[in-house]
Amino acid sequence: MAHATTADGARIWYDGDGDGDPVLLLPGQSLDSRMWGPLATDLAARHRVILMDNRGTGRSEDGAETDYSTALFARDALAVLTDQGIDRAHVYGFSMGGRIAQVLATLAPDRIGALVLAATGPGGTEEVPRSEAANEALRTVSTPAGRAALTELFFTPDWVRDHAELVESVTPSNSRRSQRRHFIASTDHR
Protein backbone atom coordinates (compact mmCIF):
# COMPACT_ATOMS: atom_id res chain seq x y z
CA MET A 1 0.00 0.00 0.00
CA ALA A 2 1.28 3.44 -0.92
CA HIS A 3 0.26 6.97 -1.83
CA ALA A 4 0.97 8.89 -5.02
CA THR A 5 1.28 12.66 -4.63
CA THR A 6 -0.60 14.72 -7.21
CA ALA A 7 0.25 18.14 -8.66
CA ASP A 8 -1.93 19.87 -6.02
CA GLY A 9 -0.33 17.86 -3.21
CA ALA A 10 -3.16 15.38 -2.61
CA ARG A 11 -2.08 11.93 -1.55
CA ILE A 12 -3.91 9.24 -3.53
CA TRP A 13 -3.93 5.76 -1.97
CA TYR A 14 -3.25 2.72 -4.11
CA ASP A 15 -2.27 -0.92 -3.75
CA GLY A 16 -1.24 -3.64 -6.16
CA ASP A 17 -1.63 -7.40 -6.23
CA GLY A 18 -0.77 -10.17 -8.66
CA ASP A 19 1.58 -10.51 -11.61
CA GLY A 20 1.18 -9.96 -15.32
CA ASP A 21 -0.12 -7.10 -17.41
CA PRO A 22 -1.20 -4.21 -15.16
CA VAL A 23 -4.93 -3.49 -14.80
CA LEU A 24 -6.03 -0.25 -13.14
CA LEU A 25 -9.48 -0.44 -11.51
CA LEU A 26 -11.34 2.87 -11.21
CA PRO A 27 -14.27 2.85 -8.75
CA GLY A 28 -17.60 4.58 -9.15
CA GLN A 29 -18.92 7.84 -7.73
CA SER A 30 -18.05 8.27 -4.04
CA LEU A 31 -16.93 4.65 -3.82
CA ASP A 32 -13.50 3.42 -2.86
CA SER A 33 -11.47 0.41 -3.92
CA ARG A 34 -13.43 -1.93 -1.64
CA MET A 35 -16.17 -1.98 -4.29
CA TRP A 36 -14.07 -4.29 -6.46
CA GLY A 37 -14.10 -7.09 -3.84
CA PRO A 38 -13.83 -10.57 -5.34
CA LEU A 39 -13.38 -9.24 -8.89
CA ALA A 40 -10.00 -7.73 -7.97
CA THR A 41 -8.95 -11.04 -6.43
CA ASP A 42 -10.02 -12.96 -9.55
CA LEU A 43 -8.18 -10.55 -11.87
CA ALA A 44 -5.01 -10.76 -9.74
CA ALA A 45 -4.70 -14.44 -10.67
CA ARG A 46 -3.49 -13.33 -14.14
CA HIS A 47 -2.75 -9.60 -13.91
CA ARG A 48 -1.04 -7.00 -11.77
CA VAL A 49 -4.17 -5.34 -10.33
CA ILE A 50 -3.82 -1.72 -9.22
CA LEU A 51 -6.56 -0.57 -6.86
CA MET A 52 -6.93 3.10 -5.99
CA ASP A 53 -9.22 5.30 -3.95
CA ASN A 54 -10.28 8.44 -5.82
CA ARG A 55 -9.57 11.66 -3.95
CA GLY A 56 -12.10 12.25 -1.22
CA THR A 57 -12.78 8.52 -0.71
CA GLY A 58 -11.26 5.70 1.31
CA ARG A 59 -7.64 6.33 2.21
CA SER A 60 -7.07 9.18 -0.28
CA GLU A 61 -7.00 12.85 0.64
CA ASP A 62 -9.34 15.55 -0.68
CA GLY A 63 -6.54 17.72 -2.05
CA ALA A 64 -6.44 21.47 -2.58
CA GLU A 65 -8.63 21.53 -5.69
CA THR A 66 -11.94 23.18 -4.84
CA ASP A 67 -13.85 21.52 -7.66
CA TYR A 68 -13.63 17.88 -8.59
CA SER A 69 -13.88 16.77 -12.20
CA THR A 70 -13.39 13.58 -14.15
CA ALA A 71 -10.28 15.22 -15.66
CA LEU A 72 -8.85 15.82 -12.18
CA PHE A 73 -9.52 12.20 -11.23
CA ALA A 74 -7.89 11.05 -14.49
CA ARG A 75 -4.75 13.05 -13.65
CA ASP A 76 -4.78 11.40 -10.22
CA ALA A 77 -4.91 7.98 -11.92
CA LEU A 78 -1.92 8.96 -14.05
CA ALA A 79 -0.06 9.95 -10.87
CA VAL A 80 -0.74 6.47 -9.47
CA LEU A 81 0.52 4.76 -12.64
CA THR A 82 3.61 6.96 -12.67
CA ASP A 83 4.30 6.32 -8.98
CA GLN A 84 4.09 2.58 -9.70
CA GLY A 85 6.46 2.92 -12.67
CA ILE A 86 3.76 1.63 -15.02
CA ASP A 87 4.09 2.95 -18.57
CA ARG A 88 0.96 1.24 -19.94
CA ALA A 89 -2.02 -0.40 -18.23
CA HIS A 90 -5.39 -1.84 -19.08
CA VAL A 91 -8.11 0.27 -17.42
CA TYR A 92 -11.47 -0.88 -16.09
CA GLY A 93 -13.80 1.91 -14.97
CA PHE A 94 -17.17 1.42 -13.32
CA SER A 95 -19.84 4.18 -13.44
CA MET A 96 -18.01 7.46 -12.73
CA GLY A 97 -14.82 5.40 -12.93
CA GLY A 98 -15.78 4.72 -16.56
CA ARG A 99 -16.06 8.46 -17.15
CA ILE A 100 -12.63 8.92 -15.57
CA ALA A 101 -11.30 6.15 -17.82
CA GLN A 102 -12.65 7.96 -20.90
CA VAL A 103 -10.77 11.12 -19.96
CA LEU A 104 -7.66 9.13 -19.07
CA ALA A 105 -7.70 7.57 -22.54
CA THR A 106 -7.86 11.02 -24.16
CA LEU A 107 -5.18 12.54 -21.90
CA ALA A 108 -2.68 9.71 -22.29
CA PRO A 109 -3.72 7.26 -25.02
CA ASP A 110 -0.21 5.81 -25.18
CA ARG A 111 -0.51 4.70 -21.53
CA ILE A 112 -3.76 2.77 -22.00
CA GLY A 113 -4.04 -0.81 -23.26
CA ALA A 114 -7.56 -2.23 -23.22
CA LEU A 115 -10.32 0.05 -21.96
CA VAL A 116 -13.32 -1.48 -20.18
CA LEU A 117 -16.24 0.84 -19.47
CA ALA A 118 -18.95 -0.62 -17.22
CA ALA A 119 -22.28 0.93 -16.21
CA THR A 120 -21.20 4.34 -17.48
CA GLY A 121 -22.01 6.92 -20.14
CA PRO A 122 -20.36 9.62 -22.24
CA GLY A 123 -21.96 12.62 -20.55
CA GLY A 124 -23.19 15.67 -22.43
CA THR A 125 -25.95 15.49 -25.02
CA GLU A 126 -25.22 11.84 -25.84
CA GLU A 127 -25.94 10.74 -22.28
CA VAL A 128 -29.03 8.70 -21.47
CA PRO A 129 -30.29 10.60 -18.42
CA ARG A 130 -30.44 8.85 -15.07
CA SER A 131 -33.87 8.56 -13.53
CA GLU A 132 -34.80 11.20 -10.99
CA ALA A 133 -34.96 8.41 -8.39
CA ALA A 134 -31.31 7.53 -9.12
CA ASN A 135 -30.25 11.19 -9.00
CA GLU A 136 -32.05 11.66 -5.68
CA ALA A 137 -30.47 8.53 -4.20
CA LEU A 138 -27.01 9.68 -5.30
CA ARG A 139 -27.59 13.21 -3.97
CA THR A 140 -28.79 11.98 -0.59
CA VAL A 141 -26.66 8.86 -0.11
CA SER A 142 -25.26 10.23 3.15
CA THR A 143 -28.71 9.89 4.73
CA PRO A 144 -30.30 6.58 5.77
CA ALA A 145 -33.12 7.11 3.23
CA GLY A 146 -30.63 7.84 0.45
CA ARG A 147 -28.56 4.74 1.28
CA ALA A 148 -31.69 2.59 1.31
CA ALA A 149 -32.83 4.02 -2.05
CA LEU A 150 -29.42 3.42 -3.61
CA THR A 151 -29.34 -0.14 -2.29
CA GLU A 152 -32.81 -0.79 -3.73
CA LEU A 153 -31.66 0.49 -7.14
CA PHE A 154 -28.66 -1.86 -7.24
CA PHE A 155 -29.79 -5.04 -5.49
CA THR A 156 -32.75 -7.29 -4.85
CA PRO A 157 -33.82 -7.75 -1.22
CA ASP A 158 -32.71 -11.40 -1.24
CA TRP A 159 -29.26 -10.50 -2.54
CA VAL A 160 -28.92 -7.79 0.14
CA ARG A 161 -29.84 -10.31 2.83
CA ASP A 162 -27.30 -12.87 1.58
CA HIS A 163 -24.43 -10.45 0.78
CA ALA A 164 -24.56 -7.68 3.39
CA GLU A 165 -20.77 -7.19 3.41
CA LEU A 166 -20.61 -6.70 -0.37
CA VAL A 167 -23.58 -4.31 -0.26
CA GLU A 168 -21.72 -2.22 2.32
CA SER A 169 -18.63 -2.09 0.07
CA VAL A 170 -20.63 -0.42 -2.71
CA THR A 171 -22.24 2.14 -0.44
CA PRO A 172 -20.41 5.47 -0.18
CA SER A 173 -18.77 6.14 3.17
CA ASN A 174 -17.02 9.42 2.39
CA SER A 175 -17.99 12.84 3.75
CA ARG A 176 -21.11 14.68 2.57
CA ARG A 177 -18.88 17.40 1.10
CA SER A 178 -16.91 14.85 -0.88
CA GLN A 179 -20.10 13.09 -2.01
CA ARG A 180 -21.42 16.41 -3.38
CA ARG A 181 -18.13 17.04 -5.18
CA HIS A 182 -18.18 13.54 -6.68
CA PHE A 183 -21.81 13.93 -7.78
CA ILE A 184 -21.02 17.23 -9.53
CA ALA A 185 -17.89 15.80 -11.21
CA SER A 186 -19.85 12.85 -12.57
CA THR A 187 -22.87 14.93 -13.59
CA ASP A 188 -20.73 17.60 -15.31
CA HIS A 189 -18.67 15.05 -17.27
CA ARG A 190 -18.49 16.17 -20.90
N, C-alpha and C positions, 0 to 999 in steps of 0.2 A: 504494500500500500504506500502511495506517495501522493504528493501534490505538485501540480504544474503551476507556475506563476504566470499570470497573463499580463498583457501590456498595462492594464490599469492596476496591477498589483493584487488582484484576486487570486486566491489559492484554490485550484480546482482539484478535487480528490479523484484519484483513479487507482485501479488495481488491475493486474493481469494474471491470467491463468492459462495453462496449456501450452502446446507447441504447435508450430505450423504457421501457415499464412495468418497474419494478424486480422482480426475482425473487431471493429469498434462498434459497441452497442450504445445507441443514443436513446435515453428514456423519454417518455411522454411528459406532457405539461405538468409541472409541479411534482413529478415523480422522481425518485432517485434510482440508483442502480439495483436496489432490491427487487424492482419490478421484473427483472429478467429471470430470477429464480432458477428453476430447473433447466430452462433453455440455455442459459450461460454455461451450466455444467455440461450439458449435452454437446454444445459447440466446442467446449474446451477439450473434448476427446480427440479432435482433429485440427484445431486452430489455436492460435494465441489469442485469447479473448481479452479485450480491453474494456473494462467497465468504467464508467465515470458518472459522477453526480454533477448535473448542470449547476451553475452558480445559483445560490439561493435554495439549494436542496441538499439533503443528506449531509455529507461531511465537507461540502464545498462552501466557500465564503460568498457573500453577496457581491463584493467588489465595490469600486467607487462609481461605476456607471449608474446614473440615475434612472435611465430607461433601459429595459431589457429588449432585445430583439433577436430574431433567429440568426441574424448576421453576427451579433455579439456571441451567441452560443456557438456558432460555427467557428469563430476565431478561438474560442476557448477549447474546442475539440482539436483544432490544429495545434494549440499549445500542448495539449496532452500527447498527441502523436509525436511532436518534436521532442518533448521531455523524455519520451520512451525511446527516442532514436529510430522511430518508424518512418520510413520514407513513403510507404504506400500501404494502405489497408483497405480491406473490404469494409463497408459501412452498412449497418442495419439500424434504421430509425423507425421508431414507433410513434404515431400520432405527431405531437409537436417535434419529437425526435426525427421524424421523417421530413418535416419542414426544415429543420436544422441541417439534415443530410443533403437536402436539395441545394441549400446555400453553400454548404461545404464543397459540393461537387462543382459549383460555379466558381468559387474562390480559388480552389486548388485542384483542378481536374487531374493533374498529374499525380496526385497523392491518393487518388481513389481507385480501387479495383472495382469489384462488383458493388452495386448500390441496391439495397433492399429497402423499399418504402412500404410500411405496413400501417393500415388504418390512418391514413393521412390524406392531405389534399394540397393543391398548388397555391391556395390563397387567391386573392384578387377576384376578378370577374369570372374566372373559370371554376371557382370553388362551388361545390354543392353545399349550401348552407346547413349548419347544424340546426337541429330542432331547438325551439325556445326552451324546452325542458332540459336538453343537454347543456345549453348555455347557462341556464339558471343553476343547474347542479355544479357546473364548473366555477361559476362566480361565487357560489356559497358553500363550497366544499369544506371550508373551515368550521361550518356549523354542523351539528348532528343531523339536521334535516337535509343539508346539502350532501353530506357523506352518504346518507341512506339513499338519496335520489341517484347519486352517481353509482352506487353499488347496484341498485335496481336496473340501471341502464346497461351495465356490463355483464351481470351474472343472474342466473336463475336462483330462486330461493334454495333449492336442493343443493346446488353447487356451493353456495355461500355456506350452508350448514356443514358440508363435507370438507371444505377447503378454507377455513377461516384464516389461517396464517397467510395463504396466498392472496386472499382478498385484502388483507391488511397491507400487504406489500405493494398493492396497486391503488392505494388510497393516499393522497397527499398528506404529508406530515410537516411540511414547511410552514413558515410564518404566514399570516394573512397578507402582510405587505408583499412578500415574495410570491404568493399565489396570485395576487392582483397583477404583479409585474409579468409573471409567466402567462397569464390569461391574455394580457394586452399584446405581448410578443407574439403569441400564437395567432391571435385574432388579426393583428396587423401585418402578418406575413404576406409579402407580395412577390 
